[in-house]
Amino acid sequence: MNDVSEEIKKKAQSLFEEGKVKVEFETDKRIHFKVFGKTEEHSVIYDKEKNEYSCDCQFFALRQKTCSHILAAEIKLRQ
């Protein structure tokens, strides 16, 4: 997570503080989040067994790096 830029960290914190991160549902293996961005909503999935997050946004799809949506979901999970 050290490769996350300050810009992404700030965006994630804002998404969380503005209440834009919701736990949609949870199973034994996964937690499904909805993160509401400025123009669209994104699905973030936390895989409990692999301890990995994935997101359907273009940033994550292209770079396979932590996006603001994943970081916001992590903040929500720690609360």
C-alpha positions in Angstrom: 0.0 0.0 0.0 3.0 2.3 0.1 2.7 3.0 -3.6 -0.5 4.9 -3.1 -0.2 8.5 -4.0 -1.3 11.3 -1.6 -4.0 12.3 -4.1 -5.6 8.9 -3.9 -5.4 8.8 -0.1 -7.1 12.2 0.1 -9.8 11.2 -2.4 -10.4 8.0 -0.4 -10.7 9.9 2.9 -13.2 12.3 1.3 -15.3 9.5 -0.1 -15.4 7.9 3.4 -16.1 11.2 5.2 -18.9 12.1 2.8 -20.6 8.8 3.5 -20.2 7.5 0.0 -19.0 4.0 1.0 -21.6 1.4 1.9 -21.3 -2.3 2.7 -23.8 -3.9 0.3 -23.6 -7.4 1.7 -21.2 -9.8 3.3 -20.7 -13.6 2.9 -18.3 -16.0 4.6 -15.7 -15.3 1.9 -16.3 -11.8 0.7 -17.5 -8.3 1.6 -19.2 -6.3 -1.2 -19.0 -2.5 -1.1 -20.6 0.2 -3.2 -18.6 3.4 -3.5 -20.4 6.4 -4.9 -18.0 8.6 -7.0 -18.7 11.9 -8.6 -20.2 10.5 -11.8 -20.8 6.8 -11.2 -20.8 4.1 -8.5 -18.2 1.4 -8.2 -18.3 -2.1 -6.8 -15.4 -3.0 -4.5 -15.0 -6.6 -3.3 -12.8 -7.7 -0.4 -11.8 -11.4 -0.6 -11.4 -12.5 3.0 -9.5 -15.7 2.1 -7.0 -14.0 -0.2 -6.9 -10.8 1.8 -7.3 -8.9 -1.5 -9.5 -6.1 -2.8 -10.7 -5.6 -6.4 -12.7 -2.7 -7.9 -14.5 -2.4 -11.2 -13.1 1.1 -11.9 -10.9 1.9 -14.9 -7.9 2.8 -12.8 -7.8 -0.6 -11.1 -8.5 -2.4 -14.3 -5.7 -0.8 -16.2 -3.0 -0.6 -13.4 -4.0 -3.4 -11.0 -3.1 -0.9 -8.2 -5.0 0.3 -5.2 -7.6 3.0 -6.2 -9.4 5.5 -4.1 -12.5 3.3 -4.0 -10.6 0.4 -2.5 -8.8 2.6 0.0 -12.2 4.1 1.0 -13.6 0.6 1.5 -10.5 -0.3 3.7 -11.2 2.8 5.8 -14.8 1.8 6.2 -13.8 -1.7 7.2 -11.5 -0.4 10.0 -14.3 1.7 11.5 
